[in-house]
Amino acid sequence: MVDTDQVTSHFRGEPGPGTVVSLESVTVSRGGRTLIRDLDLEVAAGEFVAVLGPNGAGKTTLLKVLLGELAPDSGTVLVDGRAPGDRGTHLGYVPQQKAFDPGITLRGRDLVGLGIDGTRWGPGWPSRRGEKRRVVDAALDRLGAGQLADKPLGRMSGGEQQRVRVAQAIACDPCVMLCDEPLLSLDLTGQRTVASVLDHRRRHHGTAVLFVTHEINPVLPMVDRIVYLVDGRHRIGTPEEVFTTEVMSDLYSSPVEVLRVRGQIIVVGDTQHLCAEPWSTGHHHHDDTHPGAH
Ligand SMILES: Nc1ncnc2c1ncn2[C@@H]1O[C@H](COP(=O)(O)OP(=O)(O)OP(=O)(O)O)[C@@H](O)[C@H]1O
């Protein structure tokens, strides 16, 4: 069994050098339920952390705490050495997907530009309009979305909107990216593009990535650590440490079996949990042998 204290025992007191996100003894409740209890977590520059758990476990809640939108009941939270929500923090956020209103006339370029205008860079950056345009175009290009620059958001497909959202999140050159199920509604190419953009950012720019997902397999090759939340309990560790029959059964308080098939993780049990799907399916299953999360 992975003991939470053991896995996180390196974290005591001050965040270490290169730490981008640190949480110490963080407890968060919502609607009268404690979702996160005594969470200790340090995320290093360049680290890719997947946040997993069933519906309602508190994954989005954890991101909201890091964004400064929600205060924990207790504990200490720092993002790039600052209090969450500090305007000086270079933070990229890809919110849980919600379609834009079809009537919205804002264009792709405008949305990405907002990621730069946002107060994070402080007023006046980039000071020249040409420079801003270059940064916006580069961000869209990275997502293979150059052709969406002048398209109104309301007339984009869900997947196109998602690419533009990710472009917006990287445009401010973030030191941390908080991504809430960013692969949803993307086709295979879109999923690969987004995953590789995130991987490139963390490798070449030291961006720490917190990635909320229901499906570990599409990002498994780049995941350094997992934070797995279930019903107020959590486990932190590498995929090898967390995805074991013992740890998962303990987390779910119910017998769960973890299988590895051709490099993919499959979780089998009679409780609602993570569905581990291959890249190619792109949709959720709902049967007992390959239990879909939703
Ligand atoms: N504004 C709110 N006020 C009170 N409770 C809330 C609020 N938003 C969410 N909750 C509750 O907090 C719990 C955690 O929600 P959260 O969105 O963090 O879960 P999640 O793990 O991201 O779930 P999902 O996989 O469904 O996205 C849920 O039980 C939810 O009902």
The ligand as an SDF file (V2000), in Angstrom:
LIG
                    3D

 31 33  0  0  0  0  0  0  0  0999 V2000
  -20.5880   25.9490   -5.9570 N   0  0  0  0  0  0  0  0  0  0  0  0
  -20.7080   24.8490   -5.2230 C   0  0  0  0  0  0  0  0  0  0  0  0
  -21.3040   24.8850   -4.0240 N   0  0  0  0  0  0  0  0  0  0  0  0
  -21.4230   23.7800   -3.2700 C   0  0  0  0  0  0  0  0  0  0  0  0
  -20.9730   22.5940   -3.6390 N   0  0  0  0  0  0  0  0  0  0  0  0
  -20.3820   22.4980   -4.8170 C   0  0  0  0  0  0  0  0  0  0  0  0
  -20.2070   23.6050   -5.6690 C   0  0  0  0  0  0  0  0  0  0  0  0
  -19.5810   23.2070   -6.7850 N   0  0  0  0  0  0  0  0  0  0  0  0
  -19.3600   21.8960   -6.6360 C   0  0  0  0  0  0  0  0  0  0  0  0
  -19.8370   21.4730   -5.4510 N   0  0  0  0  0  0  0  0  0  0  0  0
  -19.7770   20.1190   -4.9180 C   0  0  0  0  0  0  0  0  0  0  0  0
  -18.4360   19.7770   -4.6460 O   0  0  0  0  0  0  0  0  0  0  0  0
  -18.1950   18.4220   -4.9690 C   0  0  0  0  0  0  0  0  0  0  0  0
  -16.9500   18.3250   -5.8340 C   0  0  0  0  0  0  0  0  0  0  0  0
  -17.1610   18.9340   -7.0670 O   0  0  0  0  0  0  0  0  0  0  0  0
  -16.0090   18.9910   -8.1550 P   0  0  0  0  0  0  0  0  0  0  0  0
  -16.5490   19.7680   -9.2930 O   0  0  0  0  0  0  0  0  0  0  0  0
  -14.7590   19.4530   -7.5070 O   0  0  0  0  0  0  0  0  0  0  0  0
  -15.8510   17.4530   -8.5190 O   0  0  0  0  0  0  0  0  0  0  0  0
  -14.9910   16.7840   -9.6730 P   0  0  0  0  0  0  0  0  0  0  0  0
  -14.1340   15.7620   -9.0280 O   0  0  0  0  0  0  0  0  0  0  0  0
  -14.3260   17.8210  -10.4920 O   0  0  0  0  0  0  0  0  0  0  0  0
  -16.1550   16.0600  -10.4690 O   0  0  0  0  0  0  0  0  0  0  0  0
  -16.4010   15.7640  -12.0560 P   0  0  0  0  0  0  0  0  0  0  0  0
  -15.6170   14.5610  -12.3720 O   0  0  0  0  0  0  0  0  0  0  0  0
  -17.8630   15.4670  -12.0710 O   0  0  0  0  0  0  0  0  0  0  0  0
  -16.0330   16.9830  -12.8130 O   0  0  0  0  0  0  0  0  0  0  0  0
  -19.4590   17.9010   -5.6280 C   0  0  0  0  0  0  0  0  0  0  0  0
  -20.1530   17.1190   -4.6950 O   0  0  0  0  0  0  0  0  0  0  0  0
  -20.2390   19.1290   -5.9650 C   0  0  0  0  0  0  0  0  0  0  0  0
  -21.6120   18.8860   -5.8570 O   0  0  0  0  0  0  0  0  0  0  0  0
  1  2  1  0
  2  3  1  0
  2  7  2  0
  3  4  2  0
  4  5  1  0
  5  6  2  0
  6  7  1  0
  6 10  1  0
  7  8  1  0
  8  9  2  0
  9 10  1  0
 10 11  1  0
 11 12  1  0
 11 30  1  0
 12 13  1  0
 13 14  1  0
 13 28  1  0
 14 15  1  0
 15 16  1  0
 16 17  2  0
 16 18  1  0
 16 19  1  0
 19 20  1  0
 20 21  2  0
 20 22  1  0
 20 23  1  0
 23 24  1  0
 24 25  2  0
 24 26  1  0
 24 27  1  0
 28 29  1  0
 28 30  1  0
 30 31  1  0
M  END
$$$$
